[in-house]
Amino acid sequence: MNPEKRKKLKTRASRIAGQVTGIQRMIDEERYCVEVLDQIAAVRSALDALGVELLSQHLESCVMGHGTDHEHPHAKPMSQQELLAEVQAALSRFLKS
């Protein structure tokens, strides 16, 4: 993953961490329940967007780039069937609600 994409993902993750901290603060302040629920929904949406971006990056660097000079440096050697099984498992975990 190139440094610009990594920075973008880290920025998103930091923003999400801030939102979660905000939820903790809202609970401490005994804010109205619906306001807290709205923030929880916002965090879920942000996590989903981050997950989609990470999944896209995985498909680009680890699946499409597998066996090329664009492959992720920590990708382990796998057959096409193993790659497909890994993507299916990742999608299954990611899409569970």
Buried (B, 14 or more C-beta within 10 A) or exposed (E): BEEEBEEBBEEBBEEBEEBBEBBEEBEEEEBEEEEBEEBBEBBEEBBEEBBEBBBEBBBBBBBEBBEEEEBBEEBEEBEEEEBEEBBEEBEEEEEEE
